[in-house]
Amino acid sequence: HVQLVESGGGSVQVGGSLTLSCVASGDTSMRNCVAWFRQAPGKEREPLAVVRTRTGTPFTADPVKGRFSISRDNTKNTVYLRMGLLQPDDAAMYYCAADSASSAESCLGRMNRGNFAYWGQGTQVTVS
């Protein structure tokens, strides 16, 4: 079993930056692929970025590439989402998700399909 706890959300001004954290616990083998998603009211869940925790191989979705980046610190069992140049459209509930993946391709595939067994409770980001 895997547990995920997000933190770091809050209110930020337009153009500002924020770093979200996702602390994972539980079976390491079931959380070697960790992704960030967001969902705003009335909108579909949107994939943002994904990382393989063993290799650190990151991938950022095109809509946020250049503004968002994902990284991990295995000593802290934490995956980060650094967000910059935030705009009102970035306001949403942000979630991290985890599962196992045997390759970078399969990890990316999970993000694209939103296919993760474990999800956090989310952290709210407001931009004004």
Residue pairs with C-beta under 8 A, 6 or more apart in sequence:
1 26
1 27
1 30
2 24
2 25
2 26
2 27
2 30
2 31
2 98
2 117
2 118
3 24
3 25
3 26
3 118
4 22
4 23
4 24
4 31
4 96
4 97
4 98
4 118
4 119
4 120
5 22
5 23
5 120
5 121
6 20
6 21
6 22
6 94
6 95
6 96
6 120
6 121
6 122
6 123
7 20
7 21
7 23
7 123
8 18
8 19
8 20
8 21
8 123
9 18
9 20
9 94
9 123
9 124
9 125
10 18
10 124
10 125
10 126
11 126
11 127
11 128
12 18
12 86
12 125
12 126
12 127
13 86
13 127
13 128
14 86
14 87
14 88
14 127
14 128
15 85
15 86
15 87
16 86
16 127
17 82
17 83
17 84
17 85
17 86
18 82
18 83
18 86
18 125
19 80
19 81
19 82
19 83
20 36
20 80
20 81
20 83
20 94
20 96
20 123
20 125
21 78
21 79
21 80
22 34
22 36
22 78
22 79
22 80
22 81
22 96
22 120
23 76
23 77
23 78
24 31
24 34
24 77
24 78
24 79
24 96
24 98
25 77
26 118
29 100
30 98
30 99
30 100
30 117
30 118
31 53
31 98
31 99
31 100
31 118
32 52
32 53
32 54
32 100
32 101
32 107
33 50
33 51
33 52
33 53
33 98
33 99
33 100
33 101
33 106
33 107
33 110
33 116
34 50
34 51
34 53
34 72
34 79
34 96
34 97
34 98
35 47
35 48
35 49
35 50
35 51
35 96
35 97
35 98
35 110
35 111
35 116
36 47
36 48
36 49
36 50
36 68
36 70
36 79
36 81
36 94
36 95
36 96
36 97
37 45
37 46
37 47
37 48
37 94
37 95
37 96
37 97
37 114
38 45
38 46
38 48
38 90
38 92
38 93
38 94
38 95
38 125
39 45
39 46
39 92
39 93
39 95
40 89
40 91
40 92
40 93
43 92
45 95
45 114
46 61
46 63
46 92
47 61
47 111
47 112
47 114
48 60
48 61
48 64
48 68
48 70
48 81
48 94
49 58
49 59
49 60
49 61
49 64
49 68
49 69
49 70
49 81
49 111
50 58
50 59
50 70
50 107
50 108
50 110
50 111
51 57
51 58
51 59
51 70
51 71
51 72
51 79
51 107
52 101
52 104
52 107
53 72
53 74
53 79
55 104
56 71
56 72
57 104
57 107
58 69
58 70
58 71
59 70
59 104
59 107
59 108
59 111
60 68
60 69
60 70
61 111
64 83
67 83
67 84
67 85
67 86
68 81
68 82
68 83
68 84
69 81
69 82
70 79
70 80
70 81
70 82
71 79
71 80
71 82
72 78
72 79
72 80
73 80
79 96
81 94
81 96
83 90
83 125
86 125
86 127
87 127
88 127
88 128
89 127
90 125
90 127
91 125
91 126
91 127
91 128
92 124
92 125
93 122
93 123
93 124
93 125
94 122
94 123
94 124
94 125
95 119
95 120
95 121
95 122
96 119
96 120
97 114
97 116
97 118
97 119
97 120
98 116
98 117
98 118
99 110
99 115
99 116
99 117
99 118
101 107
101 109
101 110
109 115
110 116
